[in-house]
């Protein structure tokens, strides 16, 4: 289980890093747009994304 968790963490870090390498201006623009929303709205979007990710992982097992 720990091996899979470390693989998943590594994959997330690779994808996050690639986003900043390949499209730094897009990331900057996205952060500007996100800063216009309230904390509650950003928290809700984060919860929905986390739930979708958990459902995908559950479906794949």
Z-matrix of the N, CA and C atoms (Angstrom, degrees):
N
C 1 1.453
C 2 1.536 1 110.85
N 3 1.318 2 116.83 1 -41.42
C 4 1.461 3 120.20 2 -179.33
C 5 1.525 4 110.82 3 -64.48
N 6 1.328 5 116.68 4 -35.74
C 7 1.461 6 120.45 5 178.84
C 8 1.521 7 110.49 6 -62.27
N 9 1.327 8 116.85 7 -45.36
C 10 1.459 9 120.82 8 179.60
C 11 1.524 10 111.12 9 -64.00
N 12 1.322 11 116.37 10 -38.97
C 13 1.460 12 120.12 11 179.21
C 14 1.527 13 110.83 12 -63.74
N 15 1.318 14 116.79 13 -42.40
C 16 1.462 15 120.25 14 178.26
C 17 1.525 16 111.66 15 -67.42
N 18 1.329 17 117.59 16 -37.58
C 19 1.469 18 120.71 17 175.32
C 20 1.533 19 110.03 18 -61.22
N 21 1.333 20 116.09 19 -45.60
C 22 1.466 21 120.38 20 -179.26
C 23 1.524 22 110.74 21 -63.09
N 24 1.323 23 117.19 22 -43.77
C 25 1.457 24 120.93 23 178.84
C 26 1.526 25 110.65 24 -62.55
N 27 1.317 26 116.63 25 -43.25
C 28 1.461 27 120.61 26 177.52
C 29 1.514 28 111.99 27 -61.83
N 30 1.323 29 117.07 28 -41.64
C 31 1.463 30 121.07 29 179.22
C 32 1.525 31 111.06 30 -63.82
N 33 1.324 32 116.87 31 -42.74
C 34 1.468 33 120.35 32 177.24
C 35 1.524 34 110.22 33 -60.25
N 36 1.332 35 116.68 34 -42.59
C 37 1.464 36 120.25 35 -179.46
C 38 1.526 37 111.55 36 -65.60
N 39 1.333 38 117.46 37 -38.45
C 40 1.471 39 120.83 38 177.66
C 41 1.524 40 110.08 39 -64.17
N 42 1.320 41 117.26 40 -46.87
C 43 1.465 42 121.04 41 -178.70
C 44 1.528 43 110.46 42 -63.93
N 45 1.332 44 117.02 43 -44.87
C 46 1.469 45 120.39 44 177.87
C 47 1.525 46 110.79 45 -60.77
N 48 1.316 47 116.51 46 -44.82
C 49 1.462 48 120.33 47 -179.77
C 50 1.510 49 112.35 48 -63.28
N 51 1.328 50 116.93 49 -41.15
C 52 1.462 51 120.55 50 179.20
C 53 1.526 52 111.56 51 -63.51
N 54 1.318 53 116.63 52 -36.25
C 55 1.467 54 119.47 53 178.42
C 56 1.522 55 110.51 54 -60.31
N 57 1.322 56 116.80 55 -42.51
C 58 1.468 57 120.09 56 179.91
C 59 1.523 58 112.19 57 -72.46
N 60 1.332 59 117.43 58 -30.44
C 61 1.471 60 120.64 59 178.99
C 62 1.527 61 110.86 60 -75.74
N 63 1.328 62 116.92 61 -44.33
C 64 1.463 63 121.07 62 -172.83
C 65 1.528 64 113.79 63 -84.96
N 66 1.335 65 117.69 64 -28.80
C 67 1.469 66 119.34 65 -175.64
C 68 1.530 67 111.53 66 -144.26
N 69 1.328 68 118.01 67 60.71
C 70 1.468 69 118.86 68 -177.65
C 71 1.530 70 113.35 69 -63.26
N 72 1.322 71 117.00 70 -35.01
C 73 1.470 72 119.43 71 179.20
C 74 1.520 73 111.38 72 -68.00
N 75 1.318 74 116.76 73 -37.52
C 76 1.461 75 120.64 74 177.75
C 77 1.529 76 110.59 75 -65.12
N 78 1.321 77 116.86 76 -40.23
C 79 1.466 78 120.63 77 177.18
C 80 1.528 79 109.65 78 -61.74
N 81 1.330 80 116.92 79 -44.22
C 82 1.462 81 121.32 80 179.32
C 83 1.526 82 110.71 81 -60.59
N 84 1.316 83 117.34 82 -44.91
C 85 1.471 84 121.15 83 179.11
C 86 1.525 85 110.87 84 -64.34
N 87 1.324 86 116.53 85 -40.35
C 88 1.461 87 120.46 86 179.25
C 89 1.531 88 110.25 87 -62.47
N 90 1.329 89 117.17 88 -40.97
C 91 1.461 90 120.73 89 178.63
C 92 1.526 91 111.35 90 -65.13
N 93 1.332 92 117.31 91 -36.11
C 94 1.466 93 120.17 92 176.93
C 95 1.527 94 110.36 93 -64.66
N 96 1.334 95 116.79 94 -42.34
C 97 1.464 96 120.51 95 179.41
C 98 1.524 97 110.14 96 -65.49
N 99 1.329 98 116.75 97 -44.65
C 100 1.464 99 120.26 98 -179.05
C 101 1.522 100 112.24 99 -63.16
N 102 1.329 101 117.21 100 -31.14
C 103 1.462 102 119.99 101 -179.06
C 104 1.527 103 111.93 102 -68.19
N 105 1.316 104 117.64 103 -15.81
C 106 1.459 105 121.33 104 179.49
C 107 1.526 106 112.31 105 -80.40
N 108 1.330 107 117.49 106 -16.71
C 109 1.461 108 121.33 107 -179.02
C 110 1.522 109 110.29 108 -90.74
N 111 1.312 110 116.19 109 155.24
C 112 1.461 111 120.52 110 179.00
C 113 1.529 112 110.22 111 -71.29
N 114 1.320 113 115.12 112 161.68
C 115 1.466 114 120.31 113 178.13
C 116 1.522 115 110.92 114 -60.72
N 117 1.327 116 116.23 115 -38.38
C 118 1.467 117 119.93 116 179.44
C 119 1.525 118 110.85 117 -61.77
N 120 1.322 119 116.74 118 -43.03
C 121 1.462 120 121.01 119 -179.33
C 122 1.524 121 110.36 120 -65.30
N 123 1.330 122 117.53 121 -45.00
C 124 1.469 123 120.85 122 178.46
C 125 1.521 124 110.88 123 -63.25
N 126 1.335 125 116.47 124 -39.02
C 127 1.461 126 120.39 125 178.52
C 128 1.532 127 110.42 126 -63.74
N 129 1.326 128 117.08 127 -41.37
C 130 1.464 129 121.03 128 179.86
C 131 1.523 130 110.51 129 -65.41
N 132 1.319 131 117.60 130 -43.26
C 133 1.467 132 121.06 131 177.61
C 134 1.524 133 109.84 132 -61.60
N 135 1.329 134 117.24 133 -43.12
C 136 1.463 135 120.96 134 177.86
C 137 1.516 136 112.08 135 -61.32
N 138 1.327 137 116.75 136 -41.34
C 139 1.466 138 120.56 137 178.96
C 140 1.523 139 111.05 138 -65.16
N 141 1.323 140 116.83 139 -40.50
C 142 1.466 141 120.48 140 179.44
C 143 1.524 142 110.49 141 -65.57
N 144 1.326 143 116.99 142 -43.71
C 145 1.466 144 120.52 143 178.96
C 146 1.528 145 110.37 144 -63.13
N 147 1.338 146 117.02 145 -42.37
C 148 1.463 147 120.70 146 178.36
C 149 1.526 148 110.69 147 -63.03
N 150 1.322 149 117.31 148 -40.77
C 151 1.462 150 121.13 149 178.59
C 152 1.526 151 111.15 150 -64.68
N 153 1.312 152 117.36 151 -43.40
C 154 1.468 153 120.77 152 177.51
C 155 1.525 154 109.99 153 -61.46
N 156 1.327 155 117.21 154 -43.32
C 157 1.461 156 120.70 155 177.31
C 158 1.517 157 112.04 156 -61.11
N 159 1.329 158 116.82 157 -42.97
C 160 1.465 159 120.66 158 178.36
C 161 1.528 160 110.94 159 -63.93
N 162 1.322 161 117.24 160 -39.75
C 163 1.470 162 120.45 161 178.21
C 164 1.525 163 111.36 162 -64.96
N 165 1.321 164 117.02 163 -39.59
C 166 1.466 165 120.53 164 177.32
C 167 1.518 166 109.89 165 -62.89
N 168 1.340 167 116.59 166 -46.65
C 169 1.466 168 119.84 167 179.00
C 170 1.520 169 111.43 168 -61.87
N 171 1.327 170 116.73 169 -41.16
C 172 1.462 171 120.66 170 179.37
C 173 1.535 172 110.22 171 -63.85
N 174 1.326 173 117.08 172 -41.80
C 175 1.464 174 120.78 173 -179.23
C 176 1.528 175 111.78 174 -67.88
N 177 1.325 176 117.12 175 -30.03
C 178 1.463 177 120.96 176 -177.55
C 179 1.525 178 113.28 177 -79.91
N 180 1.311 179 117.99 178 -17.98
C 181 1.468 180 118.51 179 -176.41
C 182 1.465 181 112.10 180 -78.16
